[in-house]
Amino acid sequence: MHERSSGADLAAVLRSELDRYPVGGRLPSSRALMERHQVSPVTVTRAIALLAAEGLVVSRPGAGVFRAAAPRPVPAAGDTSWQEVALSAEAGVPPARSADASGVLGALAVQPAEVIDLNGGYLHSSLLPEQALAGALARAGRRPGAWSRPPLEGLPELRTWFARDIGGTVSASEVLVAAGGQSALTTALRSLAAPGAPVLVESPTYPGLLAVARAAGLRPVPVPVDADGVRPGLLADAFAASGARVFVCQPLYQNPTGAVLSAARRPEVLRIARAAGAFVVEDDFARRLAHADAPPPPPPLAADDPDGVVVHIRSLTKPTSANLRVAALTARGPALERLRAVQAVDSFFVPRPLQEAALELVGAPAWAHHLRSLAGRLQERRTALAGALGRLRPELLPERLPAGGHHLWLRLPDGTDPQQLAAAALRGRVAVTPGRAYFTAEPPAPHLRAGYGAAEGVDRLVAGAERLAAALDGMA
C-alpha cells in the first residue's frame, strides 16, 4: 500500500480508538503500533502527524504521544455581508480590477479517482522525476548556507544555468529567479503596463494570463493565431488600434492550440513590436515538453534580441513538479530594474532551499534521462488519445497534432455548447475543459481542450476518449 494512503488508514484507526485513553494519556509506542498494525515506521509517523495536525494528540519527543484536550467549540459564523460593499467600492472607477480565477481553478482541480482527468494543467506523478527530486531536495538542505537568505535576484549559479539554457546572447546578469511561471507573468505585466492599459494577447490563450491581466487592471486585446502562431498582420493592426506597449505570447507549443511560431513570422513579430515601441513577453513554458518525434525546436525569441524587446519567462515547474516553483524572468535595460523592484516588493525572493534543489536537479545525470523519458511518454500519450478520438470522432482533431505540450485543442461541431458538453462528460466520469475561458472576446467556434498529461496512463486516455465521444453522442 502507498505510504500516504496507509498513513491515513492508520490515522483513522487510531482516531476511532482515542476514547480508550484519558486526556493526557499516553498512546502506544511507535514500535508497538508497527507490530500491532503491521506497518512501517513511515506509516506510523504519517498517522501521528495527521492526528497532531487535527489537534487530537500531542507528540513530545523522548516522552511519547499523548491524547490532547478536547478542541474548543467552533464559534458561530459572523456576518461578512459588509464586504460586498467594501470590495465593490471601486466599481466603475477606472482602472477596474477583476480577479476571475475560474479558468485557473479548473486546471488545478483534483478529480475523484473514478473520473478520468483530461483537464489537469500538470503532469501525472508517474511522469515526474520524483526520486531525483527527493534526492535533490535532500542534498540541497545540506549545502553550506542553504538556509541563509539568498540574493534578491536569485542564486548566481542558478541564474548562470538559466542563461545557458535560454542561450543566445542572454547573460546571467539579465536573469531574475522567480517563483514559477505564473508569478513571473504577474511581475512582468505589473512592471511593463500601467493599470488601465491595453495588453495584446494571443487568441485563444492561457486563461491564467487573462486572469493576471484583469487582476492588474489591464485590458486584454485579442490577436488571432493559426497553425503557424500569431498572425503578424493582425498583430500590427492591434498595436496601431490599441496603442498597447506589451504583447504576451507563447511561441513554442502554444496553450491551447499547440502551435509553433513559424520561422518566417518570428522576425516579423519582433520587427512589429520594435516599431510600436512595445515589449514582447515570451512565455516559454513548454520548452521541456517537446515530444520524442518533434523536430528540433527553434531558439527562444530572447536568444537573439540585443535591443531588449523580449522579456523571457522560462519555468522548471511543468517538466518536474507543480511544487518546484522556480523560473527565470529575463530582460535587458531599464525593464530589468523595473522587474527586479516589483518582484522584490511582491515576494522578496524565492526560498533558497528551493533554488538549491533546482540546481541539484538540473546538474544531476538523472535530469537528461528524465527529459528523454518524458519526451517519449508524452508522444505515446498524445498518440493514444489522438488515435482513440480519430477512431471515434475524427472531425474533432486539429489539422496538425502538437509536437509538444500535453493537450489537444478540439474543434467541436457547430452549435455545440462546450459548457454543456463538459458537464455531460463529467457526468460520464471524464473531465475536460470548455474552450470559452481561452478567449477574451466571443469565440469564433466551439472548442474543447483535452489533456493527455494528467491521466494515470494510456489505457485511461483511451477510455477517456470513449467517454467523451459518448457524451457528445448523447447531446446529438
C-alpha positions in Angstrom: 0.0 0.0 0.0 1.2 3.5 -0.7 2.6 5.2 2.4 0.3 8.2 2.1 -2.9 6.1 2.0 -1.7 3.6 4.7 -0.8 6.6 6.9 -4.4 7.9 6.5 -5.8 4.4 7.2 -3.8 4.0 10.4 -4.8 7.6 11.5 -8.5 6.6 11.0 -8.0 3.5 13.3 -6.2 5.5 16.0 -8.8 8.2 15.8 -11.5 5.7 16.5 -9.6 4.3 19.5 -8.8 7.7 21.2 -11.7 7.3 23.7 -9.8 4.5 25.3 -7.3 7.0 26.7 -7.9 9.8 29.2 -6.9 13.4 28.3 -3.1 13.4 28.7 -3.0 9.6 28.5 -0.1 8.1 26.6 -0.7 6.2 23.3 1.2 3.0 22.5 4.8 3.5 21.3 5.7 3.6 17.6 7.2 0.2 17.9 4.0 -1.2 19.4 1.9 0.4 16.7 4.2 -1.0 14.0 3.9 -4.6 15.4 0.1 -4.4 16.1 -0.8 -3.0 12.7 2.0 -4.4 10.6 3.0 -1.1 9.1 6.3 0.7 8.6 7.8 3.5 10.7 7.0 6.0 8.0 3.3 5.0 8.1 3.2 5.5 11.9 4.9 8.9 11.6 2.4 10.0 9.0 -0.5 8.8 11.0 0.6 10.6 14.2 1.3 13.8 12.2 -2.2 13.7 10.8 -3.7 13.4 14.3 -1.4 16.1 15.7 -2.5 18.4 12.8 -6.1 17.8 13.8 -5.3 18.7 17.4 -6.2 15.2 18.7 -2.8 14.2 20.0 0.4 15.9 21.3 3.8 14.5 20.4 6.6 15.1 23.0 10.0 14.0 21.7 11.6 11.5 24.1 8.3 11.0 26.0 5.7 9.7 23.6 2.4 10.7 22.1 -0.5 11.8 24.3 -4.2 12.4 23.9 -4.8 16.1 23.6 -7.6 18.1 25.4 -10.9 18.4 23.6 -10.8 21.1 20.9 -12.6 24.3 21.6 -16.1 24.6 20.0 -16.2 26.3 16.7 -17.6 29.8 17.1 -20.8 30.8 15.3 -20.3 32.3 11.8 -20.0 36.1 11.7 -21.7 38.5 9.4 -19.5 39.2 6.4 -22.1 40.9 4.2 -20.4 44.3 4.7 -17.6 43.1 2.5 -19.9 43.2 -0.6 -19.9 47.0 -0.3 -16.2 47.3 0.6 -15.0 45.1 -2.3 -17.2 46.8 -4.9 -16.4 50.4 -3.8 -14.1 50.8 -6.8 -16.7 49.5 -9.3 -17.0 51.9 -12.3 -13.8 53.8 -11.3 -11.1 53.1 -13.8 -9.0 51.1 -13.8 -11.4 48.4 -12.7 -9.9 45.1 -11.5 -11.4 41.7 -11.8 -9.9 38.6 -10.0 -11.7 35.9 -12.0 -9.7 32.7 -11.4 -12.3 30.3 -12.8 -10.1 29.3 -15.8 -7.1 28.7 -13.5 -9.1 26.8 -10.8 -10.4 24.3 -13.4 -6.9 23.3 -14.4 -5.9 23.0 -10.7 -8.9 20.9 -9.6 -8.2 17.4 -8.2 -10.5 14.9 -9.8 -12.1 11.9 -7.9 -10.5 8.5 -8.6 -13.4 7.4 -10.8 -13.1 10.5 -13.1 -10.5 10.3 -15.9 -8.6 13.6 -15.9 -8.3 15.2 -19.3 -8.5 18.6 -17.7 -5.4 19.0 -15.4 -2.7 21.5 -16.0 0.1 19.5 -14.6 1.6 16.1 -15.4 0.6 12.9 -13.6 3.0 11.8 -10.8 4.1 8.8 -12.9 5.7 11.2 -15.4 7.6 13.2 -12.8 11.2 12.6 -11.6 10.1 12.1 -8.0 13.2 10.1 -6.9 15.5 12.6 -8.5 13.6 15.4 -6.9 13.7 13.8 -3.5 17.5 13.3 -3.8 18.0 16.9 -5.0 16.0 18.3 -2.1 17.9 16.2 0.5 21.2 17.3 -0.9 20.1 20.9 -1.2 19.3 21.0 2.5 22.8 20.0 3.3 24.5 22.6 1.1 26.6 25.2 3.0 24.4 28.3 3.5 21.3 26.5 2.2 19.1 28.1 4.9 20.6 31.6 4.7 18.9 34.4 2.8 19.6 34.3 -1.0 20.4 37.3 -3.2 17.2 39.1 -4.3 18.0 38.3 -7.9 18.5 34.6 -7.2 21.5 32.3 -6.7 24.3 33.3 -9.2 24.8 29.6 -10.1 21.1 29.1 -10.9 21.0 32.4 -12.9 24.0 31.2 -14.9 22.4 27.9 -15.6 19.2 29.6 -16.8 21.2 31.9 -19.1 22.9 28.9 -20.7 19.6 27.1 -21.0 18.0 30.0 -22.8 21.1 30.5 -25.0 22.0 33.2 -27.5 23.2 36.5 -26.1 21.4 36.1 -22.7 23.8 36.6 -19.7 23.4 35.6 -16.1 23.2 39.3 -15.1 20.0 39.6 -17.1 18.2 36.8 -15.3 16.0 37.0 -12.2 14.9 33.9 -10.4 11.1 33.9 -9.9 8.6 31.7 -8.0 7.3 29.9 -11.1 5.9 31.0 -14.4 2.6 32.4 -13.1 4.4 34.6 -10.6 6.8 35.7 -13.4 3.9 36.6 -15.7 2.3 38.7 -12.9 5.6 40.5 -12.3 6.1 41.2 -16.0 2.6 42.6 -16.6 2.6 44.8 -13.4 6.1 46.1 -14.4 5.5 46.8 -18.0 1.9 48.1 -18.3 0.2 50.8 -16.2 -3.3 50.0 -14.7 -6.0 50.6 -17.3 -3.6 50.0 -20.3 -4.3 47.5 -23.1 -2.1 44.4 -23.4 -2.1 42.3 -26.5 -2.6 38.5 -26.1 -2.9 35.6 -28.4 -6.4 34.4 -29.1 -7.1 31.8 -27.9 -4.6 31.9 -24.9 -3.9 30.6 -21.5 -6.7 31.6 -19.0 -4.2 32.2 -16.3 -2.7 35.0 -18.3 -6.1 36.7 -18.8 -6.7 36.4 -15.0 -3.3 38.0 -14.3 -4.0 40.9 -16.7 -7.5 41.6 -15.4 -6.4 41.4 -11.8 -3.8 44.1 -12.6 -6.5 46.3 -14.1 -5.3 45.8 -17.7 -7.4 45.3 -20.8 -6.5 42.2 -22.7 -6.9 42.7 -26.5 -7.0 39.5 -28.6 -4.8 38.8 -31.6 -5.8 35.6 -33.5 -3.5 32.7 -34.0 -3.5 30.0 -36.6 -1.4 26.8 -37.1 1.7 28.9 -37.5 1.3 31.1 -34.5 0.2 34.7 -34.1 -0.7 36.4 -37.4 1.7 39.3 -37.9 -0.7 41.5 -40.0 -3.3 41.4 -37.3 -0.6 42.0 -34.6 0.4 45.2 -36.4 -3.2 46.2 -36.7 -3.8 45.6 -33.0 -0.8 47.6 -31.9 -1.9 50.5 -34.1 -5.6 50.4 -33.0 -5.0 49.9 -29.2 -1.7 51.8 -28.6 -0.6 48.8 -26.5 3.0 48.6 -25.3 3.0 44.9 -24.4 2.3 41.7 -26.3 2.3 38.3 -24.4 2.8 35.2 -26.5 3.8 31.5 -26.3 5.8 30.9 -29.5 6.5 27.3 -28.7 3.7 24.7 -28.3 1.1 27.4 -27.6 -1.5 26.8 -25.0 -4.1 25.8 -26.0 -3.5 25.3 -29.8 -0.1 23.7 -29.7 1.1 26.0 -32.5 4.8 26.8 -33.0 5.5 30.3 -34.3 6.9 29.7 -37.8 10.4 30.7 -38.8 9.0 33.4 -41.2 6.9 35.0 -38.6 9.5 35.1 -35.8 11.4 38.1 -37.1 8.2 39.8 -38.1 6.8 39.7 -34.6 9.9 41.3 -33.2 10.0 43.9 -36.0 6.4 44.9 -35.4 6.9 45.2 -31.7 10.0 47.2 -32.0 8.3 49.6 -34.4 5.4 50.0 -31.9 7.9 50.7 -29.1 6.5 47.7 -27.3 7.7 44.7 -25.3 7.1 41.0 -26.2 6.6 38.9 -23.1 7.7 35.4 -24.2 6.2 32.7 -22.0 8.4 29.7 -22.9 6.5 27.3 -20.6 6.7 24.2 -22.8 10.3 24.2 -23.9 11.0 20.9 -21.9 7.7 19.3 -23.1 8.8 18.5 -26.6 7.7 15.0 -27.8 10.2 12.4 -29.0 9.1 12.8 -32.6 9.3 16.6 -32.6 11.7 18.4 -34.9 14.4 20.5 -33.1 12.5 23.5 -31.5 13.5 27.0 -32.6 15.5 29.0 -30.1 13.5 31.4 -28.0 12.9 34.9 -29.3 15.0 36.2 -26.4 18.1 34.4 -27.7 18.7 37.0 -30.4 17.3 40.2 -29.0 20.1 42.8 -28.4 17.6 45.7 -28.0 15.7 44.3 -25.1 12.3 43.9 -26.8 11.7 40.5 -25.3 11.0 39.7 -21.7 11.5 36.0 -21.4 9.9 33.5 -18.9 11.4 30.0 -18.5 10.0 27.7 -15.8 11.1 24.4 -14.4 7.7 23.6 -13.0 6.0 21.8 -15.9 8.5 19.1 -16.5 9.3 18.5 -12.9 6.6 19.1 -10.3 3.9 21.6 -9.6 5.7 22.2 -6.3 9.1 23.1 -7.8 8.1 26.7 -8.4 11.3 28.0 -9.8 11.5 30.1 -13.0 13.7 32.6 -14.8 12.5 36.1 -15.7 14.9 37.6 -18.2 15.1 41.2 -19.5 17.6 43.9 -20.6 18.0 47.6 -19.8 15.7 49.7 -17.5 13.0 47.0 -17.8 15.2 44.6 -15.8 15.4 47.1 -12.9 11.6 47.6 -13.0 11.1 43.8 -12.9 13.5 43.5 -10.0 11.9 46.2 -8.0 8.3 44.9 -8.5 9.4 41.3 -7.7 11.2 42.4 -4.5 8.1 44.3 -3.3 5.8 41.4 -4.1 7.7 38.4 -2.8 11.2 39.4 -1.6 12.9 36.3 -3.0 12.4 32.7 -3.9 13.3 30.5 -0.9 16.9 29.4 -1.1 16.4 25.7 -0.4 14.1 25.6 -3.4 16.7 27.2 -5.6 19.4 24.9 -4.3 17.2 21.9 -5.0 16.6 23.1 -8.6 20.4 23.4 -9.0 20.9 19.9 -7.7 18.2 18.5 -10.0 19.4 20.1 -13.3 23.0 19.3 -12.5 22.4 15.6 -11.9 22.7 12.9 -14.7 19.1 12.0 -13.9 17.9 15.3 -15.4 18.8 14.5 -19.1 17.5 11.0 -18.6 14.2 12.3 -17.3 13.8 14.7 -20.2 14.4 11.9 -22.8 11.9 9.6 -21.0 9.3 12.4 -20.7 9.6 13.2 -24.4 8.8 9.6 -25.3 6.0 9.1 -22.9 4.3 12.4 -23.9 4.5 11.3 -27.5 3.0 7.9 -26.6 0.1 9.6 -24.7 -0.6 12.1 -27.4 -0.7 9.2 -30.0 -3.1 7.2 -27.8 -5.6 10.0 -27.2 -5.5 11.3 -30.7 -5.7 7.7 -32.1 -8.8 6.9 -30.0 -10.5 10.2 -30.9 -9.6 9.6 -34.6 -11.4 6.3 -34.5 -14.4 7.7 -32.7 -14.8 11.3 -33.7 -12.1 12.2 -36.3 -13.7 15.6 -37.0 -12.7 16.8 -33.6 -8.9 16.6 -34.2 -6.8 19.6 -35.3 -5.2 19.5 -38.7 -1.8 19.2 -37.1 -1.2 17.3 -33.9 1.0 19.2 -31.5 4.7 18.2 -31.3 5.0 19.3 -27.7 2.9 20.2 -24.6 0.3 17.9 -23.2 -3.1 18.8 -24.6 -5.2 18.7 -27.8 -7.4 21.6 -28.9 -10.6 20.1 -30.3 -12.9 21.8 -32.7 -16.5 20.9 -31.8 -19.4 20.6 -34.3 -21.1 23.9 -34.9 -23.9 24.6 -32.5 -22.3 22.5 -29.7 -22.3 24.2 -26.3 -18.8 23.5 -24.8 -20.0 24.1 -21.3 -22.9 21.7 -21.6 -20.6 19.1 -23.2 -18.1 19.4 -20.4 -20.8 19.0 -17.8 -22.2 15.9 -19.7 -18.7 14.5 -19.9 -18.1 14.9 -16.2 -21.4 13.1 -15.5 -19.9 10.3 -17.7 -16.7 10.4 -15.5 -14.3 12.2 -17.7 -13.1 15.8 -17.1 -12.4 18.1 -20.0 -12.0 21.9 -20.3 -14.6 24.0 -22.2 -12.8 26.5 -24.6 -14.7 29.7 -23.7 -12.2 30.7 -21.0 -9.4 30.8 -23.5 -10.9 33.7 -25.4 -11.1 37.4 -24.4 -13.9 38.0 -26.9 -16.7 35.9 -28.4 -15.0 32.6 -29.6 -15.2 32.1 -33.4 -16.2 28.4 -33.0 -16.8 26.0 -30.1 -13.7 24.3 -28.8 -12.7 21.9 -26.0 -9.3 21.3 -24.5 -8.4 17.6 -23.8 -5.2 17.0 -21.9 -3.1 13.8 -22.0 -0.6 14.6 -19.2 -2.7 14.4 -16.1 -4.4 11.0 -16.6 -3.0 7.9 -14.9 -1.9 6.1 -18.1 -2.6 5.3 -21.8 -5.5 2.9 -21.0 -7.2 5.7 -19.1 -6.7 8.1 -22.0 -8.4 5.7 -24.4 -11.2 5.2 -22.0 -11.5 9.0 -21.6 -11.8 9.4 -25.4 -14.6 6.8 -25.4 -16.5 8.6 -22.6 -16.1 12.0 -24.3 -17.4 10.6 -27.6 -20.3 9.0 -25.7 -21.1 12.4 -24.1 -21.0 14.1 -27.4 -23.3 11.4 -29.0 -25.7 11.9 -26.1 -26.1 15.6 -27.0 -27.0 14.9 -30.6 
